[in-house]
Amino acid sequence: MFLGDLEPLLETHLERLSDSEKKAFYWLATQNEAVDISRQPADSLLSKSEFWQAIQSLARRGLVEKMLVGSRSKFQINRVFQQYIQSNTNLI
């Protein structure tokens, strides 16, 4: 995917993230659909509270979208960021 002039803007957003936000963000980028984050990755180096705080912070920044599926909240990364991160595998 060619993002042209958007790439520097995307990089700027990613540079501002904390380490825990980056870990949560990059994990979300590898998911193909919205996920229930109560099932955080088993290999995550973040505690459940750190992971949840990172997701909340990303949502406040508008980088992660929250949706209700039935009675459950699911989260997904913005598709433009997902494509950017997946096309730049050195970021994951």
C-alpha positions in Angstrom: 0.0 0.0 0.0 1.4 3.4 -1.0 0.7 6.1 1.6 2.9 8.8 0.0 2.6 12.0 2.0 0.9 10.3 4.9 3.9 8.2 5.9 5.7 11.1 7.8 2.5 11.9 9.6 2.0 8.2 10.6 5.6 8.0 11.8 5.2 11.1 13.9 2.2 9.6 15.7 4.1 6.3 16.3 7.1 8.1 17.7 4.9 9.8 20.3 3.7 6.5 21.8 5.1 5.1 25.0 6.7 1.6 25.0 3.5 0.0 26.4 1.4 1.8 23.9 3.6 0.6 21.1 3.5 -3.0 22.2 -0.3 -2.9 22.4 -0.6 -1.0 19.1 1.7 -3.3 17.2 -0.1 -6.4 18.6 -3.4 -4.9 17.4 -1.9 -4.3 14.0 -1.3 -8.0 13.6 -4.9 -8.9 14.2 -7.2 -9.2 11.2 -10.4 -8.3 13.0 -11.6 -6.4 16.0 -10.5 -8.3 19.2 -11.7 -8.7 22.7 -8.7 -7.4 24.7 -9.7 -9.3 27.8 -7.8 -12.0 25.9 -4.5 -10.1 25.8 -1.7 -12.0 24.1 -0.1 -14.7 26.2 3.4 -13.5 25.2 2.7 -9.9 26.2 5.4 -8.3 28.4 2.7 -6.0 29.8 0.6 -6.7 32.9 -3.2 -6.7 32.3 -3.5 -3.2 33.8 -0.6 -1.8 31.7 -2.1 -3.4 28.6 -5.6 -2.0 29.4 -4.2 1.5 30.1 -2.3 1.4 26.8 -5.4 0.5 24.9 -7.4 3.2 26.6 -4.7 5.8 25.8 -4.6 4.7 22.2 -8.4 5.0 22.0 -8.3 8.6 23.5 -5.7 9.4 20.8 -8.1 8.1 18.1 -5.6 5.4 17.0 -7.8 2.5 18.2 -11.5 2.1 17.5 -13.8 0.6 20.1 -17.0 -1.2 19.0 -19.7 -3.1 20.7 -20.3 -6.6 19.4 -23.2 -8.0 21.4 -22.4 -7.2 25.0 -18.7 -7.2 24.5 -16.4 -4.4 23.6 -13.9 -5.1 20.8 -11.0 -3.0 19.6 -9.2 -2.6 16.3 -6.5 -0.4 15.1 -7.2 2.3 12.5 -6.9 0.5 9.1 -4.5 3.1 7.6 -2.1 2.5 10.5 -2.6 -1.3 10.2 -1.7 -1.2 6.6 1.3 1.0 7.3 2.6 -1.2 10.1 2.0 -4.5 8.2 3.8 -3.1 5.1 6.8 -2.1 7.3 7.4 -5.4 9.1 10.5 -3.9 10.8 8.1 -2.0 13.0 6.4 -5.2 14.4 
